[in-house]
Amino acid sequence: MRKIYDREGKPINLGPVVGRGGEAVVYSLAGDPAWIVKVYEPAPHSNYPAKLAWMLDHPPANPTAALGHPSLAWPATLLYDQEHHLAGYMMPYIKEAAPILVVFNPRRRKEALPQFDCRYLHRTACNLATAIGALHQSNYVVGDLNESNILVKSSA
């Protein structure tokens, strides 16, 4: 496992793998269950350091801030390898959530979220529209909107 550091050079202790995607592995953060760490493997694209730095400096408003939980798993801290190259970032860990594909599939929804009825489906759709709206209000274009990138909690 690669050694990962914050911008001050403090080591970041990775926990177990939470997920994998086409360009990165996502780990829990050892000792802090509120955060996960996305580590690019083998390395991020050359434009990612500038892009992610800009995103950190220009975060969108969190539409659910008053409720005390994030509606967007937005990058919070950039992380680096031993050579001080961008390795990944930390973001909030959205726990106990199902991919939206589970919510849209009636059989899978009944198994995973048995209390979900048309009211929960409506609320889920409204919450998704609100989250995407917050990104659009900050002039972001969502380039990777897919069923694995949208998580739904039991509260919709």
Summary of the structure (lengths in Angstrom):
residues: 156
radius of gyration: 16.6
end to end distance: 35.5
largest distance: 51.5
contacts: 384
relative contact order: 0.16
helix: 29%
strand: 26%
